[in-house]
């Protein structure tokens, strides 16, 4: 049954504007009643009567049956989403930090109040990965999910390796185009990708893992020496989140830069595009590709969720039902490239094997095997100027 939706939308930034642009081109069974904004003094492209600064104007309005949350404040977003769900309103959100941090609580609220929270737009822009994990892979054994989840960092790396731009120049371009924020830490530090990975892992493996327990190291310490090393080896550096089931009982999750060869499908995922590689027991390998940044790609994912609510769609979280035997682990070895400036860090990380070392006055690196647990334990010593780490393989 196609139910009419009356929308109250929180936020009218890049994604909010993108969503409105798409909605106005469609003949959908929905209406936007009110936008809640933070800065009423800003010039808007719509009539003033559509805007308010009062959240209660949406949350307490019985005519509004669907809330769309598109703000950048994770704490405020949680309050809005929780209140809306408890008030009997369905919700669509694109706030990956809020969802990753509060997912178990939000699932419980949905079950208690019979409401639905959808968040396709929170993960990988226009790529429908959450819906596929819920519907296509619901009975599938998934070996791993990895890829490029952040369009901003991927744009920067593409400009570095394809156009020979300096890191700072590529970052400014990304900011000028609206792909990166004025403070780009969430993107280039790997936090954005980590939040998305936590959400993906929940739907893939039925685990609620707090983001602070997931390793993330970004690309912000990348140097010209690292770029030269990659170029000489005919490799590119990508920021890659990875979820993998190991030994039939544990799942590992981490976000690290990765040196990839031309044979790797992620090698040619460029600019603001995302790519998600799913390796399954029966479906084998499948690859999802699409724009991961920008108002219209994310807005299209948000609209897809809104449209699904017209037919009463909700996530069933099927993997959580059978997840009792799975746990979360950092007891796993990976091969890494590590540029460093102090021998003490080699001692701290306790490489189990070293296959290559290089010393020069201004450039020292080592390639070897190390456990995720040791990287996580020493992440502050690694994530600083003078050090850069990347997975190989």
C-alpha positions in Angstrom: 0.0 0.0 0.0 1.3 3.4 -1.0 0.8 5.6 2.0 1.0 9.4 1.8 4.0 10.8 3.7 4.1 14.3 5.2 7.7 15.2 5.8 9.4 17.3 8.5 13.0 17.8 7.5 15.8 18.8 9.9 18.6 20.6 8.0 18.8 22.4 4.6 22.4 22.1 3.8 24.1 20.4 0.8 22.1 17.2 1.2 18.9 18.9 2.2 19.0 21.1 -0.9 20.0 18.1 -3.0 17.0 16.1 -1.7 14.6 18.9 -2.4 16.0 19.3 -5.9 15.2 15.7 -6.6 11.8 15.6 -5.0 10.6 18.6 -7.0 11.2 16.7 -10.2 9.1 13.7 -9.1 5.4 13.1 -8.8 5.5 11.4 -5.5 2.8 10.8 -2.9 4.5 13.0 -0.3 4.6 16.6 0.9 7.2 18.6 2.7 5.5 20.6 5.5 8.4 22.1 7.3 12.2 22.5 7.4 13.9 22.9 10.8 17.1 25.0 10.5 19.7 26.4 12.8 20.5 29.7 11.1 17.4 31.6 10.1 19.4 34.6 8.8 20.8 32.6 5.9 19.3 33.2 2.5 17.2 30.3 1.3 15.9 29.3 -2.1 12.4 28.4 -0.7 9.6 30.5 0.9 10.3 31.6 4.4 7.1 30.0 5.8 8.6 26.6 5.1 11.4 27.2 7.7 11.4 27.2 11.5 14.0 27.0 14.2 11.7 25.1 16.5 12.1 21.3 16.6 8.8 20.9 18.3 7.0 22.3 15.2 7.9 19.0 13.6 8.1 16.6 16.5 4.8 17.6 18.0 2.9 18.0 14.7 0.5 15.0 14.3 0.2 15.6 10.6 3.9 15.0 10.1 4.4 11.2 9.9 7.9 11.1 8.6 11.0 12.9 9.9 14.1 13.3 7.7 17.3 14.1 9.7 20.1 15.8 7.7 22.1 17.8 10.3 25.8 17.5 11.1 25.5 17.5 14.9 25.5 13.8 16.0 24.3 14.5 19.6 21.5 16.7 18.5 20.6 14.3 15.7 20.2 11.4 18.2 17.8 13.5 20.3 15.8 14.3 17.3 15.7 10.8 15.9 14.9 9.1 19.2 12.1 11.6 20.0 10.6 11.2 16.5 10.6 7.4 16.7 9.1 7.4 20.2 6.4 9.8 18.9 5.4 7.2 16.4 7.0 8.9 13.4 9.2 7.0 10.9 12.7 8.5 10.3 15.2 8.7 7.6 18.7 9.8 8.5 22.1 10.3 6.8 24.1 10.9 10.0 26.6 8.1 10.1 28.3 9.1 13.3 25.1 9.2 15.2 23.8 5.9 13.8 27.1 4.1 14.4 27.3 5.4 18.0 23.7 4.7 19.0 22.6 1.9 16.6 21.7 -0.7 19.3 19.7 1.8 21.2 17.9 3.0 18.1 17.1 -0.5 17.1 15.5 -1.1 20.5 13.5 2.1 20.2 12.1 1.0 16.8 11.1 -2.4 18.3 9.4 -0.8 21.3 7.4 1.7 19.3 6.8 -0.1 16.0 8.5 2.6 14.0 11.1 2.4 11.2 14.5 4.1 10.9 16.2 3.9 7.5 19.7 5.3 6.7 20.9 4.3 3.3 22.2 7.8 2.7 24.6 7.5 5.7 26.8 4.9 4.0 28.5 5.3 0.7 26.3 8.0 -0.9 24.4 6.7 -3.9 25.4 3.0 -3.4 22.5 0.9 -1.9 24.7 -1.3 0.2 22.6 -1.4 3.4 19.5 -2.5 1.4 21.5 -5.2 -0.3 23.0 -6.5 2.9 19.5 -6.6 4.4 17.7 -8.2 1.4 20.1 -9.8 -1.0 22.7 -11.1 1.5 20.3 -11.8 4.4 21.0 -15.6 4.2 24.5 -15.4 2.8 27.8 -16.1 4.6 29.9 -13.1 4.0 33.7 -13.5 4.0 34.5 -9.8 3.8 33.3 -6.3 2.9 35.9 -3.7 2.0 36.3 -0.8 -0.3 36.3 3.0 -0.5 33.7 4.5 1.7 34.7 8.1 1.8 34.5 10.3 -1.4 36.4 13.2 0.1 39.6 11.3 0.9 39.4 9.4 -2.3 39.2 12.6 -4.3 42.3 13.9 -2.6 44.2 10.7 -3.3 43.1 10.7 -6.9 44.4 14.2 -7.4 47.7 13.3 -5.8 48.3 10.1 -7.8 46.7 11.1 -11.1 47.4 14.8 -11.3 50.6 15.0 -9.2 49.0 17.6 -6.9 50.4 18.2 -3.4 48.3 16.9 -0.5 47.4 20.4 0.7 46.4 21.5 -2.8 44.2 18.5 -3.4 42.6 19.0 0.0 41.8 22.6 -0.9 40.2 21.5 -4.1 38.1 19.0 -2.3 37.0 21.7 0.1 36.2 24.2 -2.7 34.0 21.6 -4.4 32.1 20.8 -1.1 33.5 17.3 -0.9 35.5 18.1 2.3 34.6 20.2 5.3 36.6 23.3 6.5 37.9 20.9 9.2 38.5 17.8 7.2 39.6 15.5 10.1 36.5 13.3 9.9 37.3 12.5 6.3 41.1 12.4 6.0 41.5 10.9 9.5 39.4 7.9 8.6 36.6 8.6 11.2 33.9 8.9 8.6 34.9 5.6 7.0 35.0 4.0 10.5 31.4 5.1 11.3 30.2 3.7 8.0 32.1 0.4 8.6 30.5 0.0 12.0 27.0 0.3 10.4 27.9 -2.1 7.5 29.3 -4.6 10.0 26.1 -4.6 11.9 24.0 -5.5 8.9 26.7 -8.0 7.5 27.6 -9.8 10.7 25.0 -8.9 13.3 27.4 -7.2 15.7 27.1 -3.9 17.5 30.7 -2.6 17.7 31.3 0.8 19.3 33.3 3.1 16.9 35.9 3.8 19.5 36.8 0.1 19.5 37.6 0.1 15.8 41.0 1.0 14.5 41.1 4.0 12.2 44.2 5.7 10.8 43.8 8.1 7.9 45.8 9.8 5.1 46.5 13.1 6.8 50.1 12.1 7.6 50.9 11.1 4.0 54.2 12.6 2.7 56.0 13.0 -0.6 58.2 10.1 0.4 55.2 7.8 0.7 53.8 9.0 -2.7 57.2 8.4 -4.3 57.4 4.9 -2.8 54.0 4.0 -4.2 54.7 5.5 -7.6 58.0 3.6 -7.9 56.2 0.3 -7.1 53.4 1.2 -9.6 50.9 1.3 -6.7 48.3 3.8 -5.5 47.2 4.6 -2.0 43.6 4.3 -1.1 41.8 4.7 2.3 40.2 1.3 2.8 37.8 0.1 5.6 37.7 -3.7 6.0 35.3 -6.1 7.7 36.3 -9.7 7.6 35.2 -12.9 9.2 38.2 -15.0 10.4 38.3 -18.5 11.8 34.5 -18.9 11.7 34.0 -17.2 15.0 35.5 -13.7 14.9 35.1 -10.5 12.9 37.9 -8.0 12.4 37.2 -4.3 11.6 39.7 -1.6 10.7 40.3 1.4 8.5 43.8 2.0 7.1 45.4 3.4 4.0 46.2 0.6 1.6 48.8 0.2 -1.2 46.9 -1.3 -4.1 48.1 -2.6 -7.4 46.4 -2.2 -10.8 45.0 -5.7 -10.4 42.9 -4.5 -7.4 39.4 -3.4 -8.4 39.8 -0.4 -6.1 42.7 0.9 -8.1 40.5 2.6 -10.6 37.9 4.0 -8.2 38.7 7.7 -8.5 37.7 11.1 -7.4 34.5 11.3 -5.2 33.4 7.8 -6.2 33.0 5.0 -3.7 33.4 1.3 -4.3 32.2 -1.6 -2.1 33.6 -5.1 -2.6 31.6 -7.9 -1.1 33.1 -11.4 -0.9 30.5 -14.1 -0.1 30.5 -17.9 0.2 27.9 -18.5 -2.5 27.5 -15.3 -4.5 31.3 -15.0 -4.7 32.6 -11.5 -5.4 30.4 -8.6 -6.2 31.3 -4.9 -6.6 29.1 -1.8 -6.0 30.3 1.5 -7.5 28.8 5.0 -7.4 29.3 8.6 -6.2 30.0 8.8 -2.5 30.0 12.6 -2.0 27.7 15.5 -3.0 24.2 16.6 -2.3 22.5 14.9 -5.2 24.0 11.4 -4.8 23.3 11.3 -1.1 20.0 13.0 -1.6 19.0 10.2 -4.0 19.8 7.6 -1.3 17.7 9.5 1.2 14.8 9.7 -1.2 15.0 6.0 -1.8 14.5 5.5 1.9 11.6 7.9 2.0 10.0 6.1 -0.9 10.4 2.8 0.8 8.6 4.1 3.9 5.5 4.7 1.7 5.2 0.9 1.5 6.0 0.2 5.2 9.6 -0.9 4.7 11.8 -1.5 7.7 15.1 -3.2 8.4 14.7 -6.6 9.9 18.3 -6.9 11.3 18.2 -10.6 10.4 21.9 -11.2 10.9 21.6 -10.2 14.6 19.3 -13.2 15.2 22.1 -15.7 14.2 25.1 -13.7 15.4 25.5 -15.4 18.8 28.5 -17.4 17.7 30.4 -14.4 16.3 32.7 -12.1 18.3 34.9 -9.1 17.6 38.7 -9.5 17.5 41.9 -7.6 16.8 44.0 -10.8 16.9 44.9 -10.8 13.3 48.1 -10.1 11.3 48.4 -7.9 8.3 51.3 -6.8 6.1 52.1 -3.1 6.3 54.4 -0.5 5.0 55.6 1.8 7.9 57.5 5.0 7.4 59.0 6.1 10.7 61.4 8.6 12.3 62.3 6.8 15.5 63.5 3.2 16.0 61.5 3.0 19.3 58.3 2.6 17.3 59.6 -0.6 15.7 60.1 -2.0 19.1 56.7 -1.0 20.3 54.9 -2.5 17.3 56.6 -5.9 17.7 56.7 -6.9 14.0 56.4 -10.7 13.8 58.4 -10.6 10.6 60.2 -8.0 8.5 60.7 -8.5 4.7 62.2 -5.2 3.7 63.9 -2.3 5.4 65.2 1.0 4.0 67.3 3.7 5.6 68.1 7.1 4.3 68.8 10.4 6.0 65.3 11.7 5.6 63.3 8.5 4.7 63.2 5.2 6.7 60.6 2.5 6.1 60.0 -1.1 7.0 57.7 -3.7 5.4 56.5 -6.6 7.6 53.8 -8.4 9.4 52.1 -7.0 12.5 49.0 -7.6 14.5 46.0 -5.3 14.4 46.0 -5.3 18.2 49.5 -3.8 18.3 48.6 -1.1 15.8 45.5 -0.3 17.9 47.5 -0.2 21.1 50.0 2.2 19.6 47.7 4.2 17.4 48.7 7.5 19.0 52.4 6.8 18.4 51.6 6.0 14.7 49.1 8.7 14.0 51.5 11.7 14.2 53.8 13.6 11.9 56.9 11.6 11.0 55.0 8.3 10.7 52.7 6.8 8.1 51.3 3.3 7.9 49.5 1.5 5.0 48.4 -2.0 4.5 49.9 -3.9 1.6 48.0 -6.5 -0.4 
